[in-house]
Amino acid sequence: MDLTAGKKIDFQLYWQIFWKRKLWFFIPFFLVIAGTIAYITQVRPVYQSSTVVMIGRTRLISRSMERMVPGVSDRERIDSIKRQILSYEYLRQLINVLNLKSDERVRLQAEKAKERYPDLSLDEIMEMIWVNRLRRMCTVRQRGNNFIEISVQSYSPDVAYLWAKTLTQIFIDESLKNEVGGIRGALDFSTEQLEIYKKKLQEAEENLKNFKAGLVENQIKDRYDVSPAKLEQLNSLITSMDVEINSKTEQLQLIRSKISETALSRDMPYTSRMALYKAQLLEKATQVSELMLKFSWRDPQVLRLNEEIAQLREQIVDEIKQAVSSYYQINDHSQYNLVVQREIISIDLDLLQRRKETLSNLLAAMERTYTKGPSREITLSRLEQEVALNREIYDMFLRQTQGTQIEQSLQRTEAEFKYRIIEPATRPLKPVKPSKKKLLAVGLMLGLGLGFGLVYGMEYVDRSFRTVEDVQSYLSLPVLGTIPEIAFQPEAASNEKNRKLLVAGIIVFVLISVSAVLFLIFGQGG
């Protein structure tokens, strides 16, 4: 029937059409609902267990400053952590911890795949199968700026809980290991150097002991030039060192006054390389001072040692720049230069003091030798200085080792605070898949759409007349009257009975379907 623009919609007519085609609606509708319910009851439920981990910041820096400072953004950091958790290495640890290789079904699958991968062992193929399976079962997503959620889905709630808990623990343990790995390397280096200089100190003390017991006989006159001209030259050299020491001291005081009221005023601990370079620098300074007693400053041996001292000083300067950037985290370039200059001048002062001390001691011994004759004072002084130098280096590495141990402890504490479990994994009580409510809603919409679609389709292909207006429109003739359908008494009674049975059956089916839907939604936790 065509509805023109000026006519009202006849709902009674639509109801008659619907009731006429009711079976085409109810049968597919209830079949879809029944199929949906059957699918929901038969499909295997999937459980999910999740852990939320907070990843804190190690630098106290504001958001606005962080945008100005180049580096890795939070998103890139979180993405890197996601790839790290789902990496082959982490998942292989999970496989080993949970002993997943003992699964016979996976072993059979690996034996079948052995033909395709002849170069791989059976364990490697099983690892590969498990890694691919775990990557499908495990998900890592960001929850906020500094939070990640590690989730595992499985058909078993116990498996989902255990795997999520274990994978999270592997991630935290590996992160802690990486955080303290660099400090551990520095500690091993300091411990190794400590043992080396401990042996040197013992040897120097033994040499000094033997010398004092008369086992070492040496005369300074045979080794050094103790002429008046040589003594005057050494006195001039010591005087020039005093002038340079005073100048360096004034520079150091000026720099310290500029940063006295800031956090930069605290002393920076030596790194392992700085301690080693300084020890070598002081040792070579002592050797140069001793050679100056025997040769002039143009002598090749003196020039070679001075060149080595200059190279060591450049290495110390480079190490100081890196250490200052790492220890103080200075943003102001001028402040950074002041701190670097302070550390360099301190090293230069120690070098000058050592050279002056060595020359002064040797000069005093030479003067005694010049006035009193041959003596063993110079050798004794040298041995004592050697003992003092080795003891100083040993103490330096001892302090460095102790400081590194403290730093390692602090780093571990900071790392443990940085990686914290906010929401631990729990055994899931309800499955996450399938969603009964969603499936039932989809089934309901599909059933309604299919039912109404069939009713519309059957009515569309039916070309019979429905109303008087349809007859007049088609024949272009007036209708004089209509004859209603005449049903005999037995046939009418039978039709009425069938109609009642159909209505009763539909009502019973609807009640059963509604009860099943309500049970699935509320009775089993939907």
Secondary structure by P-SEA (a helix, b strand, c coil): ccccccccccaaaaaaaaaaaccccaaaaaaaaaaaaaaaacbbbbbbbbbbbbbcccccccaaaaaacccccaaaaaaaaaaaaacaaaaaaaaaaacccccaaaaaaaaaaccccccccaaaaaaaaaaaaaaaabbbbbccccbbbbbbbcccaaaaaaaaaaaaaaaaaaaaaaaaaaaaaaaaaaaaaaaaaaaaaaaaaaaaaaaaaccbbbbccccccccaaaaaaaaaaaaaaaaaaaaaaaaaaaaaaaccccccccbbbbcaaaaaaaaaaaaaaaaaaaaaaccccccaaaaaaaaaaaaaaaaaaaaaaaaaaaacccccaaaaaaaaaaaaaaaaaaaaaaaaaaaaaaaaaaaaaaaccccaaaaaaaaaaaaaaaaaaaaaaaaaaaaaaaaaaaaaaaaaaacccccccccccccccccaaaaaaaaaaaaaaaaaaaaaaaaaaccccccaaaaaaaacccccccccccccaaaaaaaaaaaaaaaaaaaaaaaaaaaaaaaaaccccc
